[in-house]
Amino acid sequence: MTGHQGRRTQADRDAITVEIGYALVSAAFATAVVVGAVAGPALLFDLPALAERSLKGAAVVIAPVLFLTRVVTVLVRFRRGAQPSQPGRTNPDS
């Protein structure tokens, strides 16, 4: 993004859109994997009722927390990832 208070360029808006999409898709994937790992045994095996309810309950609690954490983490990292001041250089002193 630009360092001034002016309007964002189309490239800036596109970068933000792509980053939001990436955040949502990666969060959905990570959540599906973790929920499957936690609740999967309860769905695949014949477990005692308490264990089955506990695993499913844990998955219900973990899912939204993990999803939101992943989205926020990706978007905050994108916001902090300032571009170098000189194209092609990673360090302004180089």
All heavy atoms as an XYZ file, in Angstrom:
690
protein
N       0.829     -1.175      0.000
C       0.000      0.000      0.000
C       0.871      1.234      0.000
O       2.013      1.211      0.407
C      -0.933     -0.034      1.202
C      -2.098     -0.937      0.891
S      -3.040     -1.595      2.260
C      -1.944     -2.453      3.239
N       0.281      2.286     -0.387
C       1.043      3.517     -0.494
C       1.301      4.122      0.867
O       0.545      3.919      1.803
C       0.302      4.529     -1.388
O      -0.984      4.778     -0.809
C       0.143      3.998     -2.795
N       2.375      4.894      0.962
C       2.753      5.486      2.229
C       2.071      6.809      2.489
O       2.249      7.409      3.530
N       1.274      7.287      1.543
C       0.600      8.565      1.732
C      -0.887      8.332      1.956
O      -1.374      7.218      1.877
C       0.848      9.476      0.518
C       0.491      8.830     -0.797
N      -0.790      8.812     -1.268
C       1.246      8.177     -1.700
C      -0.817      8.168     -2.422
N       0.410      7.767     -2.708
N      -1.600      9.374      2.243
C      -3.014      9.263      2.582
C      -3.925      9.295      1.361
O      -5.123      9.357      1.501
C      -3.404     10.396      3.548
C      -2.685     10.335      4.874
C      -3.052      9.106      5.672
O      -4.166      8.617      5.587
N      -2.110      8.591      6.433
N      -3.362      9.264      0.158
C      -4.149      9.327     -1.063
C      -4.935      8.054     -1.306
O      -4.939      7.121     -0.507
N      -5.561      8.029     -2.451
C      -6.364      6.866     -2.820
C      -5.471      5.675     -3.140
O      -4.357      5.837     -3.596
C      -7.228      7.219     -4.015
C      -8.217      8.330     -3.708
C      -8.956      8.762     -4.953
N      -9.654      7.668     -5.602
C     -10.954      7.417     -5.474
N     -11.684      8.187     -4.705
N     -11.501      6.406     -6.096
N      -5.993      4.501     -2.922
C      -5.246      3.294     -3.248
C      -5.296      3.055     -4.753
O      -6.298      3.309     -5.399
C      -5.851      2.095     -2.534
C      -5.622      2.120     -1.052
C      -6.098      0.817     -0.433
N      -5.753      0.782      0.954
C      -6.635      0.679      1.941
N      -7.916      0.596      1.672
N      -6.234      0.653      3.181
N      -4.223      2.504     -5.262
C      -4.196      2.166     -6.677
C      -4.946      0.861     -6.904
O      -5.267      0.127     -5.951
C      -2.744      1.997     -7.169
O      -2.173      0.866     -6.494
C      -1.910      3.244     -6.898
N      -5.206      0.557     -8.157
C      -5.878     -0.695     -8.489
C      -5.034     -1.882     -8.038
O      -5.561     -2.880     -7.555
C      -6.162     -0.778     -9.993
C      -6.946     -2.008    -10.390
C      -8.332     -2.051     -9.779
O      -9.008     -1.030     -9.715
N      -8.757     -3.215     -9.324
N      -3.726     -1.769     -8.166
C      -2.840     -2.855     -7.727
C      -2.949     -3.072     -6.214
O      -2.942     -4.220     -5.747
C      -1.399     -2.546     -8.117
N      -3.057     -1.994     -5.457
C      -3.223     -2.114     -4.002
C      -4.534     -2.810     -3.669
O      -4.589     -3.687     -2.808
C      -3.192     -0.743     -3.332
C      -1.819     -0.094     -3.364
O      -0.821     -0.831     -3.498
O      -1.758      1.145     -3.263
N      -5.595     -2.395     -4.350
C      -6.905     -3.016     -4.094
C      -6.902     -4.487     -4.495
O      -7.459     -5.335     -3.795
C      -8.001     -2.252     -4.835
C      -8.239     -0.868     -4.253
C      -9.512     -0.226     -4.782
N      -9.546     -0.104     -6.236
C      -9.106      0.935     -6.919
N      -8.573      1.960     -6.278
N      -9.188      0.963     -8.232
N      -6.252     -4.812     -5.600
C      -6.159     -6.210     -6.023
C      -5.365     -7.032     -5.017
O      -5.738     -8.171     -4.700
C      -5.501     -6.306     -7.400
C      -6.396     -5.788     -8.513
O      -7.607     -5.583     -8.274
O      -5.871     -5.568     -9.629
N      -4.273     -6.474     -4.515
C      -3.455     -7.187     -3.535
C      -4.246     -7.457     -2.257
O      -4.152     -8.553     -1.685
C      -2.198     -6.392     -3.213
N      -5.022     -6.503     -1.838
C      -5.838     -6.685     -0.631
C      -6.895     -7.766     -0.871
O      -7.116     -8.631     -0.026
C      -6.487     -5.351     -0.218
C      -5.418     -4.378      0.267
C      -7.543     -5.569      0.855
C      -5.904     -2.946      0.422
N      -7.519     -7.734     -2.045
C      -8.544     -8.725     -2.371
C      -7.955    -10.134     -2.394
O      -8.545    -11.077     -1.848
C      -9.181     -8.402     -3.733
O      -9.747     -7.098     -3.672
C     -10.251     -9.412     -4.096
N      -6.800    -10.282     -3.017
C      -6.148    -11.591     -3.069
C      -5.775    -12.051     -1.666
O      -5.956    -13.223     -1.320
C      -4.907    -11.533     -3.987
C      -4.046    -12.773     -3.825
C      -5.326    -11.355     -5.430
N      -5.272    -11.151     -0.853
C      -4.862    -11.526      0.503
C      -6.059    -11.936      1.355
O      -5.974    -12.873      2.145
C      -4.100    -10.376      1.157
C      -3.262    -10.800      2.322
C      -2.121    -11.727      1.948
O      -1.688    -11.724      0.800
O      -1.662    -12.472      2.845
N      -7.174    -11.248      1.204
C      -8.387    -11.633      1.938
C      -8.858    -13.012      1.488
O      -9.220    -13.863      2.307
C      -9.493    -10.578      1.758
C      -9.109     -9.297      2.501
C     -10.835    -11.099      2.246
C     -10.004     -8.113      2.187
N      -8.838    -13.250      0.182
C      -9.219    -14.566     -0.331
C      -8.318    -15.659      0.198
O      -8.780    -16.734      0.614
N      -7.008    -15.397      0.184
C      -6.059    -16.369      0.717
C      -6.318    -16.627      2.202
O      -6.280    -17.779      2.657
C      -4.618    -15.890      0.519
C      -3.614    -16.725      1.260
C      -3.300    -18.005      0.829
C      -3.001    -16.247      2.419
C      -2.389    -18.788      1.527
C      -2.097    -17.025      3.109
C      -1.790    -18.292      2.662
O      -0.898    -19.056      3.367
N      -6.576    -15.572      2.954
C      -6.827    -15.725      4.388
C      -8.056    -16.605      4.631
O      -8.020    -17.503      5.480
C      -7.013    -14.355      5.041
N      -9.118    -16.379      3.874
C     -10.345    -17.154      4.067
C     -10.177    -18.613      3.643
O     -10.604    -19.530      4.350
C     -11.497    -16.503      3.301
C     -11.936    -15.139      3.821
C     -12.964    -14.514      2.876
C     -12.490    -15.244      5.228
N      -9.545    -18.836      2.496
C      -9.375    -20.220      2.010
C      -8.421    -20.996      2.912
O      -8.694    -22.153      3.266
C      -8.888    -20.219      0.545
C      -8.461    -21.596      0.094
C      -9.987    -19.684     -0.366
N      -7.309    -20.382      3.296
C      -6.367    -21.100      4.151
C      -6.966    -21.356      5.538
O      -6.704    -22.399      6.144
C      -5.045    -20.347      4.274
O      -5.197    -19.139      4.981
N      -7.774    -20.427      6.026
C      -8.434    -20.635      7.326
C      -9.448    -21.771      7.240
O      -9.531    -22.597      8.150
C      -9.103    -19.350      7.785
N     -10.203    -21.813      6.155
C     -11.185    -22.895      5.981
C     -10.484    -24.248      5.889
O     -10.927    -25.237      6.494
C     -12.027    -22.639      4.744
N      -9.377    -24.299      5.139
C      -8.640    -25.553      5.015
C      -8.056    -25.994      6.358
O      -8.191    -27.161      6.754
C      -7.531    -25.412      3.976
C      -6.723    -26.661      3.799
C      -7.237    -27.736      3.092
C      -5.458    -26.768      4.356
C      -6.501    -28.903      2.934
C      -4.715    -27.927      4.199
C      -5.228    -28.998      3.484
N      -7.403    -25.078      7.054
C      -6.804    -25.418      8.350
C      -7.871    -25.864      9.346
O      -7.679    -26.832     10.093
C      -6.031    -24.223      8.903
N      -9.004    -25.187      9.334
C     -10.094    -25.554     10.237
C     -10.636    -26.936      9.903
O     -10.879    -27.748     10.799
C     -11.210    -24.500     10.168
O     -10.664    -23.225     10.531
C     -12.341    -24.840     11.110
N     -10.815    -27.223      8.627
C     -11.329    -28.532      8.227
C     -10.383    -29.652      8.642
O     -10.819    -30.706      9.127
C     -11.559    -28.561      6.719
N      -9.093    -29.425      8.480
C      -8.108    -30.452      8.855
C      -8.127    -30.694     10.364
O      -8.170    -31.844     10.821
C      -6.697    -30.046      8.370
C      -5.629    -30.936      8.989
C      -6.623    -30.097      6.858
N      -8.110    -29.624     11.133
C      -8.063    -29.778     12.590
C      -9.375    -30.362     13.128
O      -9.361    -31.253     13.984
C      -7.714    -28.437     13.271
C      -7.890    -28.524     14.777
C      -6.295    -28.034     12.919
N     -10.506    -29.879     12.620
C     -11.788    -30.423     13.073
C     -11.896    -31.896     12.684
O     -12.383    -32.719     13.463
C     -12.967    -29.588     12.506
C     -14.284    -30.306     12.692
C     -13.006    -28.237     13.189
N     -11.429    -32.239     11.503
C     -11.434    -33.645     11.103
C     -10.564    -34.498     12.004
O     -10.924    -35.635     12.341
N      -9.426    -33.966     12.406
C      -8.536    -34.716     13.296
C      -9.126    -34.871     14.692
O      -8.954    -35.908     15.333
C      -7.180    -34.022     13.380
N      -9.833    -33.844     15.143
C     -10.408    -33.901     16.497
C     -11.701    -34.710     16.518
O     -11.876    -35.600     17.350
C     -10.649    -32.474     17.045
C     -11.415    -32.522     18.352
C      -9.330    -31.755     17.240
N     -12.619    -34.419     15.612
C     -13.928    -35.086     15.623
C     -13.935    -36.375     14.815
O     -14.863    -37.177     14.948
C     -14.997    -34.142     15.089
N     -12.929    -36.580     13.974
C     -12.891    -37.768     13.129
C     -13.018    -39.083     13.869
O     -13.822    -39.942     13.472
N     -12.253    -39.280     14.928
C     -12.388    -40.551     15.651
C     -13.806    -40.794     16.187
O     -14.272    -41.934     16.205
C     -11.394    -40.409     16.806
C     -10.371    -39.453     16.294
C     -11.143    -38.492     15.438
N     -14.472    -39.726     16.586
C     -15.842    -39.882     17.092
C     -16.794    -40.303     15.972
O     -17.794    -40.982     16.220
C     -16.327    -38.581     17.724
N     -16.495    -39.894     14.759
C     -17.352    -40.241     13.632
C     -17.001    -41.601     13.036
O     -17.877    -42.277     12.481
C     -17.253    -39.159     12.557
C     -17.665    -37.745     12.992
C     -17.345    -36.745     11.897
C     -19.133    -37.713     13.341
N     -15.749    -42.019     13.140
C     -15.313    -43.264     12.510
C     -15.407    -44.486     13.419
O     -15.656    -45.589     12.938
C     -13.868    -43.116     12.028
C     -13.637    -42.118     10.895
C     -12.150    -41.987     10.606
C     -14.377    -42.564      9.654
N     -15.177    -44.286     14.705
C     -15.104    -45.419     15.615
C     -16.282    -45.408     16.592
O     -16.888    -44.380     16.849
C     -13.794    -45.388     16.402
C     -12.584    -45.394     15.516
C     -11.745    -44.295     15.466
C     -12.294    -46.483     14.712
C     -10.629    -44.277     14.652
C     -11.182    -46.483     13.886
C     -10.349    -45.377     13.854
N     -16.546    -46.588     17.130
C     -17.604    -46.719     18.132
C     -17.002    -46.417     19.506
O     -16.427    -47.282     20.156
C     -18.189    -48.134     18.080
C     -19.413    -48.278     18.949
O     -20.082    -47.248     19.195
O     -19.704    -49.411     19.383
N     -17.114    -45.151     19.913
C     -16.545    -44.709     21.181
C     -17.644    -44.606     22.239
O     -18.830    -44.502     21.908
C     -15.886    -43.346     21.008
C     -14.734    -43.269     20.007
C     -14.274    -41.829     19.862
C     -13.587    -44.152     20.464
N     -17.265    -44.586     23.506
C     -18.259    -44.338     24.552
C     -18.924    -42.971     24.331
O     -18.331    -42.052     23.751
C     -17.444    -44.337     25.839
C     -16.190    -45.065     25.518
C     -15.942    -44.848     24.058
N     -20.144    -42.840     24.793
C     -20.936    -41.626     24.555
C     -20.219    -40.373     25.066
O     -20.232    -39.337     24.396
C     -22.310    -41.758     25.213
N     -19.604    -40.450     26.236
C     -18.916    -39.286     26.795
C     -17.740    -38.861     25.917
O     -17.560    -37.666     25.631
C     -18.434    -39.584     28.220
C     -17.666    -38.457     28.907
C     -18.553    -37.218     29.045
C     -17.154    -38.907     30.266
N     -16.967    -39.820     25.461
C     -15.819    -39.502     24.595
C     -16.287    -38.914     23.274
O     -15.708    -37.950     22.764
C     -14.985    -40.757     24.358
N     -17.337    -39.465     22.708
C     -17.874    -38.972     21.436
C     -18.378    -37.529     21.580
O     -18.062    -36.666     20.757
C     -18.999    -39.890     20.962
C     -19.483    -39.586     19.575
C     -20.452    -40.638     19.072
O     -20.328    -41.805     19.451
O     -21.338    -40.250     18.291
N     -19.153    -37.278     22.634
C     -19.652    -35.914     22.870
C     -18.509    -34.946     23.131
O     -18.526    -33.803     22.662
C     -20.629    -35.901     24.046
C     -22.029    -36.322     23.692
C     -23.023    -35.947     24.779
N     -22.571    -36.249     26.131
C     -22.820    -37.358     26.807
N     -23.534    -38.303     26.241
N     -22.388    -37.524     28.028
N     -17.503    -35.393     23.872
C     -16.361    -34.523     24.183
C     -15.591    -34.148     22.931
O     -15.222    -32.985     22.743
C     -15.424    -35.209     25.173
O     -16.094    -35.452     26.391
N     -15.323    -35.106     22.068
C     -14.589    -34.830     20.837
C     -15.377    -33.902     19.906
O     -14.827    -32.958     19.341
C     -14.238    -36.133     20.121
C     -13.156    -36.986     20.786
C     -13.018    -38.327     20.072
C     -11.832    -36.251     20.811
N     -16.656    -34.179     19.756
C     -17.480    -33.319     18.907
C     -17.609    -31.915     19.499
O     -17.568    -30.922     18.783
C     -18.862    -33.941     18.695
C     -18.835    -35.154     17.794
C     -20.225    -35.745     17.622
C     -20.222    -36.978     16.758
N     -21.559    -37.583     16.654
N     -17.753    -31.832     20.817
C     -17.830    -30.525     21.477
C     -16.542    -29.738     21.344
O     -16.552    -28.528     21.106
N     -15.423    -30.429     21.472
C     -14.125    -29.765     21.310
C     -13.981    -29.237     19.885
O     -13.482    -28.126     19.669
C     -13.001    -30.727     21.647
N     -14.426    -30.007     18.914
C     -14.346    -29.566     17.516
C     -15.210    -28.332     17.280
O     -14.802    -27.406     16.565
C     -14.779    -30.695     16.584
N     -16.375    -28.290     17.901
C     -17.267    -27.132     17.746
C     -16.651    -25.887     18.370
O     -16.818    -24.772     17.855
C     -18.655    -27.436     18.369
C     -19.495    -26.193     18.502
C     -19.374    -28.488     17.548
N     -15.917    -26.033     19.447
C     -15.269    -24.893     20.097
C     -14.010    -24.467     19.329
O     -13.761    -23.275     19.139
C     -14.912    -25.243     21.564
C     -14.044    -24.166     22.185
C     -16.180    -25.450     22.372
N     -13.242    -25.428     18.865
C     -11.982    -25.141     18.180
C     -12.196    -24.483     16.827
O     -11.444    -23.589     16.434
C     -11.154    -26.429     18.030
C     -10.636    -26.877     19.393
C     -10.005    -26.252     17.058
C     -10.004    -28.248     19.378
N     -13.225    -24.895     16.099
C     -13.425    -24.447     14.717
C     -13.486    -22.918     14.562
O     -12.695    -22.351     13.804
C     -14.660    -25.107     14.127
N     -14.384    -22.223     15.241
C     -14.434    -20.768     15.028
C     -13.195    -20.041     15.552
O     -12.755    -19.051     14.954
C     -15.689    -20.317     15.765
C     -16.005    -21.402     16.727
C     -15.447    -22.664     16.131
N     -12.621    -20.539     16.637
C     -11.425    -19.908     17.192
C     -10.259    -20.033     16.208
O      -9.562    -19.055     15.917
C     -11.059    -20.527     18.560
C      -9.720    -20.022     19.053
C     -12.157    -20.247     19.573
N     -10.066    -21.218     15.675
C      -8.986    -21.436     14.719
C      -9.210    -20.625     13.448
O      -8.289    -20.002     12.926
C      -8.869    -22.917     14.377
C      -7.822    -23.276     13.320
C      -6.434    -22.886     13.803
C      -7.889    -24.758     13.006
N     -10.443    -20.606     12.947
C     -10.748    -19.871     11.719
C     -10.436    -18.386     11.884
O      -9.730    -17.789     11.076
C     -12.217    -20.069     11.337
C     -12.571    -19.454     10.020
C     -12.367    -20.142      8.844
C     -13.115    -18.184      9.956
C     -12.686    -19.574      7.619
C     -13.434    -17.600      8.740
C     -13.222    -18.309      7.566
N     -10.953    -17.793     12.935
C     -10.721    -16.365     13.155
C      -9.250    -16.052     13.417
O      -8.728    -15.045     12.928
C     -11.581    -15.867     14.316
C     -13.081    -15.788     14.027
C     -13.844    -15.417     15.287
C     -13.356    -14.795     12.918
N      -8.578    -16.905     14.162
C      -7.164    -16.692     14.444
C      -6.350    -16.716     13.153
O      -5.477    -15.864     12.945
C      -6.637    -17.755     15.418
O      -7.407    -17.701     16.617
C      -5.172    -17.553     15.731
N      -6.634    -17.661     12.281
C      -5.893    -17.762     11.022
C      -6.147    -16.542     10.132
O      -5.217    -15.984      9.551
C      -6.289    -19.047     10.291
C      -5.650    -19.220      8.946
C      -4.161    -19.407      9.038
N      -3.604    -19.513      7.694
C      -2.347    -19.337      7.397
N      -1.476    -19.080      8.348
N      -1.922    -19.427      6.176
N      -7.399    -16.122     10.018
C      -7.719    -14.966      9.177
C      -7.021    -13.715      9.707
O      -6.381    -12.975      8.945
C      -9.245    -14.747      9.089
C      -9.575    -13.407      8.457
C      -9.898    -15.873      8.295
N      -7.123    -13.472     10.987
C      -6.509    -12.274     11.579
C      -4.991    -12.324     11.433
O      -4.362    -11.319     11.073
C      -6.923    -12.134     13.060
C      -6.094    -11.083     13.769
C      -8.402    -11.804     13.158
N      -4.389    -13.485     11.665
C      -2.940    -13.610     11.553
C      -2.456    -13.301     10.136
O      -1.492    -12.559      9.947
C      -2.495    -15.035     11.943
O      -2.922    -15.294     13.272
C      -0.991    -15.189     11.857
N      -3.131    -13.852      9.136
C      -2.721    -13.615      7.749
C      -2.878    -12.145      7.384
O      -1.992    -11.542      6.774
C      -3.533    -14.513      6.790
C      -3.329    -14.094      5.352
C      -3.138    -15.965      6.967
N      -3.991    -11.540      7.765
C      -4.234    -10.148      7.385
C      -3.314     -9.173      8.121
O      -2.867     -8.186      7.540
C      -5.699     -9.784      7.599
C      -6.669    -10.543      6.689
C      -8.106    -10.148      6.990
C      -6.343    -10.330      5.224
N      -3.011     -9.443      9.371
C      -2.086     -8.574     10.110
C      -0.686     -8.694      9.531
O       0.010     -7.690      9.366
C      -2.099     -8.920     11.620
C      -0.935     -8.272     12.343
C      -3.414     -8.479     12.239
N      -0.268     -9.900      9.196
C       1.048    -10.094      8.596
C       1.134     -9.378      7.252
O       2.157     -8.796      6.916
C       1.327    -11.581      8.413
C       2.755    -11.862      8.049
C       3.075    -13.331      7.948
N       2.209    -14.160      8.747
C       1.863    -15.393      8.423
N       2.318    -15.945      7.336
N       1.077    -16.100      9.201
N       0.058     -9.386      6.477
C       0.034     -8.674      5.198
C       0.160     -7.171      5.410
O       0.884     -6.488      4.698
C      -1.255     -8.980      4.445
C      -1.422     -8.177      3.189
C      -0.651     -8.437      2.076
C      -2.361     -7.162      3.124
C      -0.798     -7.696      0.917
C      -2.521     -6.422      1.975
C      -1.735     -6.685      0.866
N      -0.527     -6.661      6.399
C      -0.501     -5.220      6.672
C       0.885     -4.757      7.106
O       1.339     -3.682      6.739
C      -1.524     -4.881      7.745
C      -1.647     -3.424      8.005
C      -2.765     -3.144      8.947
N      -2.871     -1.715      9.159
C      -3.496     -1.169     10.152
N      -4.102     -1.932     11.036
N      -3.549      0.122     10.296
N       1.567     -5.567      7.898
C       2.897     -5.206      8.389
C       3.975     -5.398      7.335
O       5.050     -4.837      7.451
C       3.261     -6.058      9.600
C       2.510     -5.656     10.824
C       3.039     -6.395     12.014
N       2.197     -6.146     13.164
C       2.127     -6.932     14.201
N       2.846     -8.025     14.241
N       1.340     -6.632     15.206
N       3.731     -6.213      6.339
C       4.738     -6.529      5.337
C       4.958     -5.380      4.376
O       4.585     -5.441      3.225
N       5.574     -4.315      4.845
C       5.814     -3.144      4.002
C       6.782     -3.497      2.882
O       7.718     -4.265      3.070
C       6.370     -2.005      4.842
N       6.574     -2.914      1.753
C       7.437     -3.125      0.602
C       8.721     -2.329      0.772
O       8.726     -1.277      1.386
C       6.714     -2.680     -0.667
C       5.473     -3.487     -0.969
C       5.805     -4.935     -1.282
O       6.773     -5.209     -1.961
N       5.028     -5.847     -0.735
N       9.816     -2.806      0.209
C      11.057     -2.039      0.294
C      10.915     -0.711     -0.450
O      10.160     -0.602     -1.410
C      12.093     -2.946     -0.373
C      11.341     -4.030     -1.026
C       9.964     -4.074     -0.455
N      11.641      0.288      0.016
C      11.525      1.608     -0.578
C      12.139      1.670     -1.965
O      11.800      2.531     -2.756
C      12.179      2.654      0.329
O      13.544      2.342      0.507
N      13.056      0.762     -2.247
C      13.710      0.730     -3.555
C      13.403     -0.617     -4.204
O      13.762     -1.655     -3.665
C      15.211      0.921     -3.398
C      15.562      2.252     -2.781
C      17.028      2.336     -2.413
O      17.675      1.335     -2.202
N      17.532      3.555     -2.326
N      12.744     -0.615     -5.349
C      12.374     -1.885     -5.993
C      13.599     -2.765     -6.247
O      14.650     -2.283     -6.659
C      11.759     -1.439     -7.316
C      11.330     -0.029     -7.078
C      12.291      0.548     -6.082
N      13.449     -4.034     -5.960
C      14.532     -4.972     -6.184
C      15.492     -5.115     -5.028
O      16.371     -5.952     -5.043
N      15.337     -4.290     -4.014
C      16.225     -4.367     -2.853
C      15.416     -4.720     -1.620
O      14.308     -4.258     -1.430
C      16.929     -3.026     -2.636
C      17.829     -2.669     -3.797
C      18.611     -1.442     -3.481
N      19.461     -1.105     -4.613
C      20.297     -0.122     -4.593
N      20.420      0.634     -3.529
N      21.038      0.142     -5.646
N      15.997     -5.537     -0.785
C      15.304     -5.955      0.421
C      15.644     -5.092      1.621
O      14.943     -5.123      2.608
C      15.632     -7.424      0.757
O      17.031     -7.558      0.889
C      15.119     -8.336     -0.347
N      16.737     -4.343      1.548
C      17.170     -3.524      2.658
C      17.460     -2.112      2.125
O      18.234     -1.966      1.179
C      18.438     -4.130      3.285
C      18.848     -3.405      4.530
O      18.303     -2.357      4.887
N      19.822     -3.961      5.237
N      16.867     -1.096      2.696
C      17.110      0.255      2.192
C      18.579      0.671      2.218
O      19.001      1.547      1.467
C      16.297      1.154      3.118
C      15.298      0.266      3.744
C      15.911     -1.102      3.775
N      19.399      0.049      3.067
C      20.804      0.404      3.161
C      21.678     -0.312      2.140
O      22.856     -0.043      2.030
C      21.344      0.084      4.568
C      20.665      0.936      5.613
O      20.250      2.050      5.268
O      20.558      0.468      6.747
N      21.110     -1.235      1.378
C      21.929     -1.999      0.441
C      22.170     -1.267     -0.853
O      21.537     -0.341     -1.211
C      21.282     -3.350      0.156
O      20.015     -3.177     -0.424
